[in-house]
Amino acid sequence: MRFALLIMLLCCFRNAEAQKILEIDISHFNKFKKVQLFNNSYIEYKLKGEHTYRIDKMVAINDSMIVFKNDSTIFISQIKSIKLRNASALAKLFGSFFLVGGTGFILLDTFNNIINRQAKIIDERAVIASAALIAASLIIKQFTIKRIRINKYHSLRVLDINYQTLNN
């Protein structure tokens, strides 16, 4: 039964093709790292001559250009820099913990002062402490964003891993 199912699947999917991958090669102090971006993933990029980043969903990757969901295309050579937002789980945990802790601390302190009928409803030390926690959360979030400028140490290339076109 399993063998028949395997044969049937192979016959149905014989025309399947591998997708192309946009790969970022990063070399820094004799360390080499590769980051791969696939179709239907979001990319945050800045074009040459622009000052703001764009966020678009990649629909297709050709040999030298990227096609986005809004039917715009750009050449890979036009990309100036890329933002990667792949933070570690620990950084996400501390960032969210500090954000929730900062907002929760000021709310609990204010609620406690209302219940105890104190003259000052909002305590200045509580505001300073919660502002420090929220600022720490925002700093952690900014430190987890990698901004990669495309130059001789960071390069972009398209990988075609389709075995049928290897000999062409």
VEXDO-349439 format. One record per residue (C-alpha): x, y, z; residue in one letter. Coordinates in nm, 3 decimals, m for minus. Last residue first. Layout:
// VEXDO-349439
[[X Y Z] 'A']
...
//
This chain:
// VEXDO-349439
[[2.224 2.433 m1.853] 'N']
[[2.361 2.136 m1.653] 'N']
[[2.205 2.241 m1.322] 'L']
[[1.866 2.324 m1.473] 'T']
[[1.682 2.001 m1.383] 'Q']
[[1.827 1.994 m1.031] 'Y']
[[1.643 2.313 m0.934] 'N']
[[1.854 2.476 m0.666] 'I']
[[1.857 2.822 m0.822] 'D']
[[2.036 3.050 m0.581] 'L']
[[2.006 3.425 m0.624] 'V']
[[2.283 3.644 m0.489] 'R']
[[2.328 3.931 m0.249] 'L']
[[2.661 4.038 m0.103] 'S']
[[2.792 4.162 0.230] 'H']
[[3.168 4.213 0.267] 'Y']
[[3.218 4.384 m0.071] 'K']
[[2.912 4.603 m0.018] 'N']
[[2.540 4.559 0.054] 'I']
[[2.459 4.729 0.383] 'R']
[[2.306 4.491 0.636] 'I']
[[2.099 4.641 0.915] 'R']
[[2.040 4.381 1.183] 'K']
[[1.750 4.453 1.418] 'I']
[[1.797 4.292 1.762] 'T']
[[1.957 4.604 1.910] 'F']
[[1.651 4.814 1.826] 'Q']
[[1.415 4.583 2.018] 'K']
[[1.648 4.574 2.318] 'I']
[[1.654 4.956 2.320] 'I']
[[1.273 4.970 2.304] 'L']
[[1.238 4.733 2.600] 'S']
[[1.500 4.922 2.801] 'A']
[[1.308 5.244 2.735] 'A']
[[0.988 5.079 2.863] 'I']
[[1.166 4.965 3.179] 'L']
[[1.324 5.307 3.237] 'A']
[[0.988 5.479 3.182] 'A']
[[0.832 5.242 3.437] 'S']
[[1.095 5.331 3.696] 'A']
[[1.073 5.706 3.632] 'I']
[[0.692 5.702 3.648] 'V']
[[0.701 5.498 3.969] 'A']
[[0.948 5.744 4.122] 'R']
[[0.718 6.035 4.034] 'E']
[[0.414 5.881 4.204] 'D']
[[0.080 5.927 4.032] 'I']
[[m0.216 5.951 4.270] 'I']
[[m0.042 6.183 4.510] 'K']
[[m0.269 6.260 4.804] 'A']
[[m0.307 5.896 4.900] 'Q']
[[m0.648 5.736 4.910] 'R']
[[m0.513 5.383 4.971] 'N']
[[m0.725 5.250 4.681] 'I']
[[m0.623 5.536 4.451] 'I']
[[m0.255 5.496 4.540] 'N']
[[m0.275 5.122 4.468] 'N']
[[m0.434 5.186 4.128] 'F']
[[m0.158 5.433 4.041] 'T']
[[0.112 5.189 4.149] 'D']
[[m0.051 4.904 3.960] 'L']
[[m0.082 5.110 3.642] 'L']
[[0.276 5.243 3.664] 'I']
[[0.414 4.893 3.718] 'F']
[[0.200 4.731 3.446] 'G']
[[0.326 4.965 3.175] 'T']
[[0.689 4.905 3.263] 'G']
[[0.648 4.533 3.330] 'G']
[[0.465 4.474 3.002] 'V']
[[0.740 4.650 2.807] 'L']
[[1.021 4.493 3.012] 'F']
[[0.881 4.141 2.970] 'F']
[[0.819 4.196 2.597] 'S']
[[1.180 4.296 2.540] 'G']
[[1.314 4.026 2.772] 'F']
[[1.122 3.750 2.591] 'L']
[[1.203 3.881 2.243] 'K']
[[1.573 3.895 2.333] 'A']
[[1.559 3.540 2.471] 'L']
[[1.383 3.407 2.163] 'A']
[[1.655 3.543 1.939] 'S']
[[1.578 3.825 1.702] 'A']
[[1.524 3.773 1.330] 'N']
[[1.440 4.123 1.214] 'R']
[[1.673 4.157 0.918] 'L']
[[1.698 4.498 0.755] 'K']
[[1.846 4.517 0.405] 'I']
[[2.073 4.773 0.240] 'S']
[[2.146 4.936 m0.096] 'K']
[[1.932 4.727 m0.330] 'I']
[[1.952 4.844 m0.693] 'Q']
[[2.182 4.555 m0.800] 'S']
[[1.906 4.308 m0.715] 'I']
[[1.687 4.464 m0.981] 'F']
[[1.347 4.580 m0.873] 'I']
[[0.999 4.474 m0.972] 'T']
[[0.661 4.611 m0.875] 'S']
[[0.353 4.395 m0.914] 'D']
[[0.213 4.487 m0.567] 'N']
[[0.311 4.141 m0.441] 'K']
[[0.678 4.189 m0.528] 'F']
[[0.895 4.063 m0.815] 'V']
[[1.270 4.045 m0.747] 'I']
[[1.532 4.086 m1.017] 'M']
[[1.860 3.942 m1.147] 'S']
[[1.806 3.571 m1.194] 'D']
[[1.437 3.578 m1.106] 'N']
[[1.276 3.577 m0.762] 'I']
[[0.900 3.563 m0.736] 'A']
[[0.634 3.679 m0.492] 'V']
[[0.845 3.876 m0.245] 'M']
[[0.632 4.063 0.009] 'K']
[[0.725 4.426 0.051] 'D']
[[0.860 4.652 0.325] 'I']
[[1.038 4.967 0.211] 'R']
[[1.315 5.143 0.402] 'Y']
[[1.366 5.516 0.384] 'T']
[[1.659 5.729 0.267] 'H']
[[1.664 5.657 m0.105] 'E']
[[1.949 5.694 m0.356] 'G']
[[2.018 5.322 m0.376] 'K']
[[1.716 5.125 m0.264] 'L']
[[1.641 5.036 0.097] 'K']
[[1.505 4.696 0.197] 'Y']
[[1.265 4.522 0.433] 'E']
[[1.178 4.180 0.294] 'I']
[[0.862 3.986 0.359] 'Y']
[[0.845 3.619 0.272] 'S']
[[0.633 3.470 m0.005] 'N']
[[0.940 3.337 m0.188] 'N']
[[1.242 3.260 0.030] 'F']
[[1.510 3.464 0.208] 'L']
[[1.834 3.291 0.305] 'Q']
[[2.096 3.423 0.545] 'V']
[[2.453 3.299 0.506] 'K']
[[2.733 3.357 0.756] 'K']
[[3.110 3.366 0.718] 'F']
[[3.349 3.451 0.997] 'K']
[[3.702 3.562 0.907] 'N']
[[3.647 3.904 1.072] 'F']
[[3.307 3.964 0.907] 'H']
[[3.169 3.791 0.600] 'S']
[[2.796 3.807 0.530] 'I']
[[2.643 3.635 0.228] 'D']
[[2.276 3.721 0.174] 'I']
[[2.084 3.457 m0.022] 'E']
[[1.770 3.507 m0.228] 'L']
[[1.635 3.158 m0.296] 'I']
[[1.481 3.022 m0.613] 'K']
[[1.204 2.770 m0.577] 'Q']
[[1.244 2.406 m0.669] 'A']
[[1.032 2.269 m0.947] 'E']
[[0.759 2.008 m0.947] 'A']
[[0.691 1.847 m1.282] 'N']
[[0.717 1.492 m1.143] 'R']
[[0.460 1.567 m0.875] 'F']
[[0.170 1.343 m0.977] 'C']
[[0.385 1.048 m1.087] 'C']
[[0.596 1.060 m0.772] 'L']
[[0.285 1.075 m0.554] 'L']
[[0.133 0.768 m0.729] 'M']
[[0.455 0.572 m0.692] 'I']
[[0.470 0.655 m0.320] 'L']
[[0.106 0.559 m0.268] 'L']
[[0.163 0.227 m0.444] 'A']
[[0.467 0.159 m0.226] 'F']
[[0.276 0.244 0.090] 'R']
[[0.000 0.000 0.000] 'M']
//
